[in-house]
Amino acid sequence: MVIRQLSLVKGEERFVFRYRTGQEATVIDTFASMAADQRCGFDWFDAAVLSYQMGRRLETELDQIAAFSEDHGR
């Protein structure tokens, strides 16, 4: 499995999330838990931004797989 990383710098805070492929739903749950915690500097906008970045990465990877399959007659 591949280790992925998402980072967010917000003022003096830095949020770094490392996860294995296939664990995206768990990471999104973590975003939601952190955003719901008012003691945390991570808010719903931050969760949305990182979720969007994760989705774009997955979309790019799927496009690459589809292109590879087309090029190799699969």
N, CA, C and O atoms as a MOPAC input file, in Angstrom:
PM7 MOZYME 1SCF
protein

 N      0.84100 1    -1.19000 1     0.00000 1
 C      0.00000 1     0.00000 1     0.00000 1
 C      0.88000 1     1.24600 1     0.00000 1
 O      2.01700 1     1.23700 1     0.47100 1
 N      0.32200 1     2.28900 1    -0.53300 1
 C      1.02300 1     3.56500 1    -0.63800 1
 C      0.59600 1     4.45800 1     0.51500 1
 O     -0.57400 1     4.47700 1     0.90000 1
 N      1.55000 1     5.19400 1     1.06100 1
 C      1.25000 1     6.17900 1     2.10700 1
 C      1.00100 1     7.51900 1     1.42400 1
 O      1.81200 1     7.97900 1     0.62000 1
 N     -0.11700 1     8.13000 1     1.74900 1
 C     -0.47800 1     9.44900 1     1.22100 1
 C     -0.32600 1    10.48200 1     2.32900 1
 O     -0.28800 1    10.14200 1     3.51200 1
 N     -0.23900 1    11.74100 1     1.93400 1
 C     -0.14400 1    12.81500 1     2.91800 1
 C     -0.90600 1    14.03000 1     2.42100 1
 O     -0.82200 1    14.39900 1     1.25000 1
 N     -1.64300 1    14.64000 1     3.32000 1
 C     -2.29500 1    15.92500 1     3.08300 1
 C     -1.81400 1    16.87500 1     4.16900 1
 O     -1.70400 1    16.49700 1     5.33500 1
 N     -1.53100 1    18.10300 1     3.77900 1
 C     -1.04500 1    19.09800 1     4.74600 1
 C     -1.83900 1    20.38600 1     4.61100 1
 O     -2.31600 1    20.74100 1     3.53300 1
 N     -1.96500 1    21.06700 1     5.72500 1
 C     -2.62800 1    22.36500 1     5.74900 1
 C     -1.88000 1    23.24800 1     6.73700 1
 O     -1.69700 1    22.88000 1     7.89800 1
 N     -1.45200 1    24.41100 1     6.27100 1
 C     -0.82700 1    25.39100 1     7.14600 1
 C     -1.84200 1    26.51000 1     7.34500 1
 O     -2.35900 1    27.08900 1     6.38900 1
 N     -2.10800 1    26.79600 1     8.61300 1
 C     -3.13000 1    27.78400 1     8.94900 1
 C     -2.56400 1    28.66200 1    10.05400 1
 O     -2.53200 1    28.27900 1    11.22400 1
 N     -2.12200 1    29.84000 1     9.65900 1
 C     -1.47700 1    30.70400 1    10.63500 1
 C     -0.21000 1    30.04400 1    11.13900 1
 O      0.67800 1    29.70800 1    10.35600 1
 N     -0.13000 1    29.86100 1    12.43000 1
 C      1.03800 1    29.21200 1    13.02100 1
 C      0.83200 1    27.72300 1    13.21400 1
 O      1.73400 1    27.02200 1    13.67400 1
 N     -0.36000 1    27.23400 1    12.86300 1
 C     -0.65000 1    25.81500 1    13.01300 1
 C     -0.37500 1    25.07500 1    11.70800 1
 O     -0.52900 1    25.61900 1    10.61400 1
 N      0.03300 1    23.83000 1    11.85700 1
 C      0.25400 1    22.97300 1    10.69400 1
 C     -0.42300 1    21.64100 1    10.97200 1
 O     -0.16500 1    20.99800 1    11.99000 1
 N     -1.28900 1    21.23700 1    10.05800 1
 C     -1.99600 1    19.96900 1    10.17700 1
 C     -1.46400 1    19.04300 1     9.09100 1
 O     -1.47700 1    19.38900 1     7.91000 1
 N     -1.00100 1    17.87400 1     9.49200 1
 C     -0.46700 1    16.89500 1     8.54700 1
 C     -1.20400 1    15.58000 1     8.79300 1
 O     -1.26300 1    15.08700 1     9.91900 1
 N     -1.75600 1    15.03000 1     7.72900 1
 C     -2.49200 1    13.77200 1     7.80600 1
 C     -1.80200 1    12.76800 1     6.89100 1
 O     -1.67600 1    13.00100 1     5.68900 1
 N     -1.35900 1    11.66100 1     7.45600 1
 C     -0.75000 1    10.58000 1     6.68200 1
 C     -1.66900 1     9.37600 1     6.78300 1
 O     -2.15900 1     9.04200 1     7.86200 1
 N     -1.89600 1     8.72900 1     5.65200 1
 C     -2.81900 1     7.59600 1     5.63300 1
 C     -2.46000 1     6.65900 1     4.48500 1
 O     -1.79700 1     7.05400 1     3.52600 1
 N     -2.89900 1     5.43800 1     4.59800 1
 C     -2.68700 1     4.44400 1     3.54200 1
 C     -3.82800 1     4.53200 1     2.52900 1
 O     -4.95500 1     4.88800 1     2.87400 1
 N     -3.52400 1     4.20700 1     1.29200 1
 C     -4.58600 1     4.16900 1     0.29600 1
 C     -5.66900 1     3.21300 1     0.79500 1
 O     -5.38100 1     2.17500 1     1.38900 1
 N     -6.89700 1     3.58500 1     0.54200 1
 C     -8.02800 1     2.79300 1     1.01100 1
 C     -8.57700 1     3.27100 1     2.34500 1
 O     -9.64000 1     2.81800 1     2.76900 1
 N     -7.87400 1     4.17600 1     3.01400 1
 C     -8.30300 1     4.68600 1     4.31400 1
 C     -8.90800 1     6.08900 1     4.21800 1
 O     -9.03100 1     6.78800 1     5.22400 1
 N     -9.28100 1     6.48800 1     3.01400 1
 C     -9.78500 1     7.85300 1     2.81300 1
 C    -11.02800 1     8.15700 1     3.65300 1
 O    -11.14600 1     9.25500 1     4.19600 1
 N    -11.94300 1     7.21300 1     3.76400 1
 C    -13.16700 1     7.45700 1     4.54600 1
 C    -12.83500 1     7.71300 1     6.01800 1
 O    -13.45900 1     8.55900 1     6.65800 1
 N    -11.87100 1     6.99800 1     6.54100 1
 C    -11.45500 1     7.19200 1     7.93000 1
 C    -10.85300 1     8.58400 1     8.11500 1
 O    -11.09500 1     9.24100 1     9.12800 1
 N    -10.08000 1     9.02400 1     7.14600 1
 C     -9.46500 1    10.35700 1     7.22800 1
 C    -10.54800 1    11.43400 1     7.18400 1
 O    -10.48400 1    12.41000 1     7.93100 1
 N    -11.52800 1    11.26100 1     6.32400 1
 C    -12.62000 1    12.23900 1     6.24500 1
 C    -13.40400 1    12.26700 1     7.55900 1
 O    -13.82300 1    13.33500 1     8.00600 1
 N    -13.60200 1    11.10700 1     8.17700 1
 C    -14.24400 1    11.07800 1     9.50400 1
 C    -13.41700 1    11.85500 1    10.52200 1
 O    -13.96500 1    12.55000 1    11.37800 1
 N    -12.09600 1    11.73100 1    10.42500 1
 C    -11.20500 1    12.47100 1    11.32200 1
 C    -11.34500 1    13.97400 1    11.09200 1
 O    -11.39100 1    14.75100 1    12.04600 1
 N    -11.41400 1    14.38100 1     9.81800 1
 C    -11.63100 1    15.80500 1     9.51100 1
 C    -12.89600 1    16.30400 1    10.20200 1
 O    -12.89400 1    17.36500 1    10.82600 1
 N    -13.97700 1    15.52800 1    10.08600 1
 C    -15.25900 1    15.93500 1    10.66600 1
 C    -15.17200 1    16.02600 1    12.18200 1
 O    -15.68900 1    16.97100 1    12.77700 1
 N    -14.52900 1    15.06300 1    12.80700 1
 C    -14.39200 1    15.08500 1    14.26900 1
 C    -13.59600 1    16.30400 1    14.72500 1
 O    -13.95900 1    16.97000 1    15.69500 1
 N    -12.52500 1    16.58100 1    14.02300 1
 C    -11.70300 1    17.74000 1    14.39300 1
 C    -12.45800 1    19.04700 1    14.17500 1
 O    -12.38100 1    19.95700 1    15.00000 1
 N    -13.18600 1    19.14100 1    13.06500 1
 C    -13.92500 1    20.37500 1    12.76500 1
 C    -15.04200 1    20.61400 1    13.78400 1
 O    -15.36500 1    21.76000 1    14.09600 1
 N    -15.62500 1    19.54200 1    14.29700 1
 C    -16.71000 1    19.66600 1    15.27300 1
 C    -16.19700 1    20.06900 1    16.65900 1
 O    -16.96600 1    20.55500 1    17.48900 1
 N    -14.92700 1    19.87200 1    16.90200 1
 C    -14.32100 1    20.19600 1    18.19800 1
 C    -13.91100 1    21.66600 1    18.20200 1
 O    -12.94000 1    22.04600 1    17.54800 1
 N    -14.64300 1    22.48000 1    18.93000 1
 C    -14.38600 1    23.92000 1    18.93700 1
 C    -13.06100 1    24.28700 1    19.59900 1
 O    -12.59200 1    25.41700 1    19.45700 1
 N    -12.45600 1    23.34900 1    20.31800 1
 C    -11.14700 1    23.60300 1    20.93100 1
 C    -10.01900 1    23.47600 1    19.91200 1
 O     -8.89300 1    23.90600 1    20.16100 1
 N    -10.33000 1    22.89000 1    18.78200 1
 C     -9.33300 1    22.65000 1    17.73700 1
 C     -9.35700 1    23.80500 1    16.73200 1
 O    -10.42400 1    24.33900 1    16.43000 1
 N     -8.21800 1    24.18100 1    16.22800 1
 C     -8.13200 1    25.26300 1    15.25200 1
 C     -8.51100 1    24.83100 1    13.84600 1
 O     -8.46400 1    25.63800 1    12.91800 1
 N     -8.88200 1    23.58100 1    13.67900 1
 C     -9.26900 1    23.00500 1    12.38600 1
 C    -10.78200 1    23.14600 1    12.26200 1
 O    -11.52100 1    22.62200 1    13.09600 1
 N    -11.25600 1    23.85400 1    11.22300 1
 C    -12.69500 1    24.10400 1    11.10500 1
 C    -13.28500 1    23.40000 1     9.88300 1
 O    -12.59100 1    22.66700 1     9.17900 1
 N    -14.57000 1    23.63200 1     9.64600 1
 C    -15.27300 1    22.95000 1     8.55300 1
 C    -14.73500 1    23.36000 1     7.18300 1
 O    -14.71500 1    22.54600 1     6.25900 1
 N    -14.30900 1    24.58500 1     7.04600 1
 C    -13.71300 1    25.01100 1     5.77100 1
 C    -12.43600 1    24.22500 1     5.50900 1
 O    -12.19900 1    23.77500 1     4.38800 1
 N    -11.60900 1    24.05900 1     6.54500 1
 C    -10.37900 1    23.28500 1     6.40900 1
 C    -10.70200 1    21.85000 1     6.00100 1
 O    -10.04500 1    21.28100 1     5.12900 1
 N    -11.71800 1    21.27000 1     6.63700 1
 C    -12.13100 1    19.89900 1     6.30700 1
 C    -12.57300 1    19.81500 1     4.84700 1
 O    -12.25300 1    18.85000 1     4.15200 1
 N    -13.30100 1    20.81600 1     4.38900 1
 C    -13.76800 1    20.82300 1     3.00100 1
 C    -12.60400 1    20.93800 1     2.02400 1
 O    -12.57500 1    20.24900 1     1.00400 1
 N    -11.65500 1    21.80100 1     2.33100 1
 C    -10.49500 1    21.99600 1     1.44800 1
 C     -9.69900 1    20.69300 1     1.31900 1
 O     -9.36300 1    20.27700 1     0.21000 1
 N     -9.40100 1    20.05800 1     2.44400 1
 C     -8.60600 1    18.83000 1     2.39000 1
 C     -9.38700 1    17.67700 1     1.76800 1
 O     -8.80500 1    16.84700 1     1.07000 1
 N    -10.69000 1    17.61300 1     2.01000 1
 C    -11.52100 1    16.58300 1     1.37000 1
 C    -11.52200 1    16.77100 1    -0.14300 1
 O    -11.44800 1    15.80000 1    -0.89500 1
 N    -11.60500 1    18.00800 1    -0.58000 1
 C    -11.56300 1    18.31000 1    -2.00600 1
 C    -10.22000 1    17.88200 1    -2.60500 1
 O    -10.18100 1    17.26800 1    -3.67100 1
 N     -9.12900 1    18.20700 1    -1.92100 1
 C     -7.80700 1    17.81900 1    -2.41700 1
 C     -7.69200 1    16.30300 1    -2.52000 1
 O     -7.13000 1    15.78400 1    -3.48500 1
 N     -8.21900 1    15.59500 1    -1.53200 1
 C     -8.18100 1    14.14400 1    -1.56200 1
 C     -8.98100 1    13.61600 1    -2.75700 1
 O     -8.53600 1    12.70500 1    -3.45500 1
 N    -10.14600 1    14.18400 1    -2.98200 1
 C    -10.97300 1    13.77000 1    -4.12200 1
 C    -10.30100 1    14.02200 1    -5.45700 1
 O    -10.36900 1    13.18900 1    -6.36100 1
 N     -9.65300 1    15.16600 1    -5.58200 1
 C     -8.93600 1    15.48100 1    -6.83100 1
 C     -7.80600 1    14.49300 1    -7.07400 1
 O     -7.59000 1    14.06100 1    -8.20700 1
 N     -7.08100 1    14.13100 1    -6.01500 1
 C     -5.99300 1    13.15700 1    -6.14600 1
 C     -6.55000 1    11.81100 1    -6.61500 1
 O     -5.98100 1    11.17900 1    -7.50500 1
 N     -7.65600 1    11.37600 1    -6.02100 1
 C     -8.26500 1    10.10600 1    -6.42000 1
 C     -8.74300 1    10.15800 1    -7.86000 1
 O     -8.58400 1     9.19200 1    -8.60800 1
 N     -9.32800 1    11.28100 1    -8.24900 1
 C     -9.79800 1    11.44600 1    -9.62500 1
 C     -8.63100 1    11.34800 1   -10.61000 1
 O     -8.74800 1    10.69000 1   -11.64400 1
 N     -7.52300 1    11.99000 1   -10.29900 1
 C     -6.33200 1    11.94600 1   -11.15700 1
 C     -5.80800 1    10.52200 1   -11.27800 1
 O     -5.45500 1    10.07600 1   -12.37000 1
 N     -5.75700 1     9.80900 1   -10.16000 1
 C     -5.27200 1     8.43600 1   -10.18300 1
 C     -6.18200 1     7.53700 1   -11.01100 1
 O     -5.70000 1     6.68400 1   -11.75700 1
 N     -7.49400 1     7.72300 1   -10.88600 1
 C     -8.43300 1     6.92500 1   -11.69200 1
 C     -8.29000 1     7.23700 1   -13.17400 1
 O     -8.36700 1     6.33400 1   -14.00700 1
 N     -8.08500 1     8.49300 1   -13.50800 1
 C     -7.86700 1     8.87100 1   -14.90500 1
 C     -6.61000 1     8.20400 1   -15.45200 1
 O     -6.59900 1     7.74400 1   -16.59400 1
 N     -5.55500 1     8.14800 1   -14.64600 1
 C     -4.31400 1     7.50900 1   -15.07500 1
 C     -4.50900 1     6.00800 1   -15.28300 1
 O     -3.98500 1     5.44200 1   -16.24300 1
 N     -5.24900 1     5.37200 1   -14.40300 1
 C     -5.52700 1     3.93500 1   -14.54500 1
 C     -6.33500 1     3.68600 1   -15.80900 1
 O     -6.05000 1     2.74600 1   -16.55100 1
 N     -7.33900 1     4.51500 1   -16.06000 1
 C     -8.17400 1     4.35600 1   -17.25200 1
 C     -7.34500 1     4.54500 1   -18.52000 1
 O     -7.50100 1     3.79100 1   -19.48000 1
 N     -6.47300 1     5.53900 1   -18.52800 1
 C     -5.63300 1     5.79500 1   -19.70000 1
 C     -4.67200 1     4.62800 1   -19.92700 1
 O     -4.45000 1     4.22100 1   -21.06700 1
 N     -4.10600 1     4.09400 1   -18.85800 1
 C     -3.19100 1     2.95100 1   -18.96900 1
 C     -3.93300 1     1.75000 1   -19.53900 1
 O     -3.41700 1     1.04700 1   -20.40800 1
 N     -5.14900 1     1.51800 1   -19.04600 1
 C     -5.92700 1     0.38800 1   -19.53200 1
 C     -6.26500 1     0.52800 1   -21.00900 1
 O     -6.21200 1    -0.44800 1   -21.75800 1
 N     -6.61200 1     1.74100 1   -21.42900 1
 C     -6.92800 1     1.98100 1   -22.83700 1
 C     -5.68500 1     1.76700 1   -23.71200 1
 O     -5.77700 1     1.20400 1   -24.80300 1
 N     -4.52600 1     2.22100 1   -23.22500 1
 C     -3.28300 1     2.09300 1   -23.99100 1
 C     -2.82700 1     0.64700 1   -24.10500 1
 O     -2.11300 1     0.29100 1   -25.04300 1
 N     -3.22500 1    -0.16800 1   -23.17900 1
 C     -2.76100 1    -1.55200 1   -23.15400 1
 C     -3.87700 1    -2.54300 1   -23.48700 1
 O     -3.75500 1    -3.73500 1   -23.20500 1
 N     -4.96100 1    -2.05200 1   -24.08400 1
 C     -6.03700 1    -2.89900 1   -24.57500 1
 C     -6.78100 1    -3.68500 1   -23.51700 1
 O     -7.22600 1    -4.80300 1   -23.77300 1
 N     -6.91900 1    -3.12700 1   -22.35800 1
 C     -7.63000 1    -3.82900 1   -21.28100 1
 C     -9.00000 1    -3.26700 1   -21.09100 1
 O     -9.74400 1    -3.73300 1   -20.22900 1

